[in-house]
Amino acid sequence: MIAAISAGFAPGLAILCYFYLKDQFETEPIYMVIRAFIFGMILVFPLMFIQYIMDVEKVWPNEFLHIFFAYGFLEEFFKWFIFLVAIYPHVHFDEHYDGIVYGSSISLGFATLENILFLFANGLEFAMGRAVFPVSSHALFGVIMGYYLGKSKFTQNPQDKKKWLILSLALPVILHGLYDYILSAYQFWPVIMLPFMLFLWWFALHKAKQARMAKHIH
């Protein structure tokens, strides 16, 4: 039990520390980061229940729509909603890069609890694969979401604000939907998943670098 919890927590905390320590302007209060992480964890159970109902009731007419909406859209929408309600208006969200920290915190909270539950159910032999794929992909979706929410918050133009806000949800949903579809639809999924994950890491790290370089004019 302790081994499963440790193995479940380790990759999420490692990735979160990486993005947290990259904040070169003013690191966020630890309690805010932990709060965002816990919000992400809380999302797991209601989402599992909704996804279970969708699976049983066969809400979507085909596999692609089912994967895209029941997993990609639902999970990213609720993470985005939590960010908008609990983080976006907060006084500590005062630099562009903060979006990266909080976006990855919420996503990694979700991914970490999901990972622990999976390891309890299926065994520790899956720990490495879970760290490389689901946990890191959730983190990267959160980084991309946080980047565009940062763009939205610190842009003065109302039209641009709206555009970045839409992108902050749309891009993670599309990328998450593609990720899940590759896993489920292709027998030789690692052949496609490896370049997809490399692209995801490159894209998210590029956005994190852009956010670090951005100067927010108060």
C-alpha positions as CSV (number, residue, x, y, z in Angstrom):
1,M,0.0,0.0,0.0
2,I,2.8,2.5,1.0
3,A,4.7,1.4,-2.1
4,A,1.7,2.1,-4.4
5,I,1.1,5.5,-2.8
6,S,4.9,6.4,-3.1
7,A,5.1,5.3,-6.7
8,G,1.9,7.1,-7.4
9,F,3.0,10.4,-5.9
10,A,6.7,10.4,-7.0
11,P,6.4,11.3,-10.8
12,G,3.7,14.0,-10.2
13,L,5.7,15.7,-7.4
14,A,9.0,15.5,-9.5
15,I,7.4,17.2,-12.5
16,L,5.6,19.8,-10.3
17,C,8.9,20.7,-8.6
18,Y,10.6,21.1,-12.0
19,F,8.1,23.7,-13.1
20,Y,7.8,25.3,-9.7
21,L,11.6,25.8,-9.4
22,K,11.8,27.3,-12.9
23,D,9.8,30.4,-11.7
24,Q,12.6,32.9,-11.9
25,F,10.7,36.0,-10.9
26,E,8.9,35.2,-7.7
27,T,8.0,31.7,-6.6
28,E,4.4,31.1,-5.7
29,P,3.3,30.5,-2.1
30,I,3.6,26.8,-1.3
31,Y,0.1,26.8,0.2
32,M,-1.4,28.1,-3.1
33,V,0.4,25.4,-5.1
34,I,-0.7,22.7,-2.7
35,R,-4.3,24.1,-2.8
36,A,-4.3,23.8,-6.6
37,F,-2.9,20.3,-6.4
38,I,-5.7,19.2,-3.9
39,F,-8.4,20.8,-6.2
40,G,-7.1,18.6,-9.0
41,M,-7.3,15.5,-6.8
42,I,-10.8,16.3,-5.7
43,L,-11.9,16.3,-9.4
44,V,-11.0,12.6,-9.8
45,F,-14.1,11.0,-8.1
46,P,-16.9,13.0,-9.7
47,L,-15.2,12.7,-13.1
48,M,-14.8,8.9,-12.6
49,F,-18.5,8.7,-11.8
50,I,-19.6,10.7,-14.8
51,Q,-17.3,8.7,-17.1
52,Y,-18.7,5.5,-15.7
53,I,-22.3,6.6,-16.5
54,M,-21.3,7.6,-20.0
55,D,-19.6,4.2,-20.5
56,V,-22.6,2.2,-19.2
57,E,-25.2,4.3,-21.0
58,K,-23.2,4.5,-24.3
59,V,-23.9,8.2,-24.6
60,W,-21.7,8.8,-27.6
61,P,-22.5,7.1,-31.0
62,N,-18.9,6.1,-31.8
63,E,-15.6,5.4,-30.1
64,F,-13.9,8.6,-31.2
65,L,-16.6,10.9,-29.8
66,H,-16.8,8.9,-26.6
67,I,-13.0,9.2,-26.0
68,F,-12.9,12.8,-27.1
69,F,-15.8,14.1,-24.9
70,A,-15.9,11.6,-22.0
71,Y,-12.2,11.9,-21.3
72,G,-10.4,14.7,-23.3
73,F,-13.2,17.4,-23.0
74,L,-14.6,16.5,-19.5
75,E,-11.2,16.3,-17.7
76,E,-9.7,19.4,-19.3
77,F,-12.9,21.4,-18.9
78,F,-13.2,20.7,-15.1
79,K,-9.5,21.5,-14.6
80,W,-9.9,24.7,-16.6
81,F,-13.1,25.6,-14.6
82,I,-11.3,25.1,-11.3
83,F,-8.4,27.3,-12.6
84,L,-10.8,30.1,-13.6
85,V,-12.7,30.0,-10.3
86,A,-10.0,29.4,-7.8
87,I,-6.8,30.7,-9.3
88,Y,-7.4,33.2,-12.2
89,P,-8.8,36.1,-10.0
90,H,-6.3,35.5,-7.1
91,V,-3.8,38.2,-6.2
92,H,-1.0,35.7,-6.3
93,F,-1.6,35.1,-10.0
94,D,0.5,38.1,-10.9
95,E,3.0,37.0,-13.5
96,H,2.6,35.1,-16.8
97,Y,4.6,32.1,-15.7
98,D,2.3,31.6,-12.6
99,G,-0.2,30.2,-15.0
100,I,2.3,27.4,-15.8
101,V,2.8,26.6,-12.1
102,Y,-0.9,26.5,-11.2
103,G,-2.0,24.8,-14.4
104,S,0.5,22.0,-13.9
105,S,-0.4,21.8,-10.1
106,I,-4.1,21.2,-10.9
107,S,-3.4,18.7,-13.6
108,L,-0.8,16.8,-11.5
109,G,-3.2,16.7,-8.6
110,F,-5.7,15.0,-10.8
111,A,-3.1,12.7,-12.5
112,T,-1.5,11.7,-9.1
113,L,-4.6,10.5,-7.5
114,E,-5.7,8.7,-10.7
115,N,-2.2,7.1,-10.8
116,I,-2.4,5.9,-7.2
117,L,-5.9,4.3,-7.8
118,F,-4.6,2.6,-11.0
119,L,-1.5,1.2,-9.2
120,F,-3.7,-0.1,-6.3
121,A,-6.0,-1.8,-8.9
122,N,-3.4,-3.1,-11.3
123,G,0.0,-3.4,-9.6
124,L,3.3,-1.6,-9.2
125,E,4.7,-3.1,-12.5
126,F,2.8,-0.3,-14.3
127,A,4.4,2.5,-12.3
128,M,7.1,3.4,-14.9
129,G,4.8,3.4,-17.9
130,R,2.2,5.5,-15.9
131,A,4.9,8.1,-15.0
132,V,6.1,8.4,-18.6
133,F,2.7,8.6,-20.3
134,P,-0.5,9.5,-18.3
135,V,1.2,11.6,-15.5
136,S,3.5,13.6,-17.7
137,S,0.9,14.1,-20.4
138,H,-1.6,15.6,-17.8
139,A,1.2,17.9,-16.6
140,L,1.9,19.1,-20.1
141,F,-1.8,19.7,-20.9
142,G,-1.8,21.8,-17.6
143,V,1.3,23.7,-18.7
144,I,-0.3,24.6,-22.1
145,M,-3.6,25.5,-20.4
146,G,-1.8,27.7,-17.8
147,Y,0.3,29.4,-20.5
148,Y,-2.8,30.6,-22.4
149,L,-4.7,31.6,-19.2
150,G,-1.6,33.7,-18.4
151,K,-1.8,35.3,-21.8
152,S,-5.5,36.0,-21.2
153,K,-5.0,37.5,-17.8
154,F,-2.2,39.9,-18.7
155,T,-3.5,41.0,-22.1
156,Q,-5.2,44.4,-22.2
157,N,-7.2,43.9,-25.4
158,P,-10.6,42.4,-24.7
159,Q,-10.7,40.5,-28.0
160,D,-7.3,39.0,-27.3
161,K,-8.3,38.1,-23.8
162,K,-11.3,36.1,-25.2
163,K,-9.1,34.4,-27.9
164,W,-6.5,33.2,-25.3
165,L,-9.2,32.1,-22.9
166,I,-10.8,29.9,-25.7
167,L,-7.4,28.5,-26.7
168,S,-6.6,27.7,-23.0
169,L,-9.4,25.2,-23.1
170,A,-9.4,24.2,-26.8
171,L,-5.8,23.2,-27.1
172,P,-5.6,20.9,-24.0
173,V,-8.9,19.3,-25.0
174,I,-7.7,18.5,-28.6
175,L,-4.3,17.2,-27.4
176,H,-5.8,15.1,-24.6
177,G,-8.4,13.7,-27.0
178,L,-5.7,12.8,-29.5
179,Y,-3.6,11.2,-26.7
180,D,-6.5,9.0,-25.6
181,Y,-7.5,8.1,-29.1
182,I,-4.0,7.0,-30.0
183,L,-4.0,4.7,-26.9
184,S,-7.3,3.1,-27.7
185,A,-7.4,3.0,-31.5
186,Y,-4.0,1.8,-32.6
187,Q,-2.6,-1.7,-31.9
188,F,0.9,-0.4,-32.2
189,W,0.2,2.7,-30.2
190,P,3.8,3.2,-28.9
191,V,5.0,3.9,-32.5
192,I,2.7,6.9,-32.7
193,M,2.7,7.8,-29.0
194,L,6.5,8.3,-28.8
195,P,6.7,11.2,-31.4
196,F,3.4,12.6,-30.0
197,M,4.9,12.8,-26.5
198,L,8.1,14.3,-27.8
199,F,6.1,16.9,-29.6
200,L,4.0,17.5,-26.4
201,W,7.1,18.0,-24.3
202,W,8.7,20.3,-26.8
203,F,5.5,22.4,-27.2
204,A,4.9,22.7,-23.4
205,L,8.6,23.5,-22.6
206,H,8.6,26.1,-25.4
207,K,5.5,27.7,-23.9
208,A,7.0,27.6,-20.4
209,K,10.1,29.4,-21.8
210,Q,8.0,32.0,-23.5
211,A,6.1,32.6,-20.2
212,R,9.3,33.0,-18.3
213,M,10.5,35.6,-20.8
214,A,7.2,37.6,-20.8
215,K,7.2,40.8,-18.9
216,H,3.9,41.7,-17.3
217,I,3.3,45.4,-17.2
218,H,1.2,46.3,-14.2
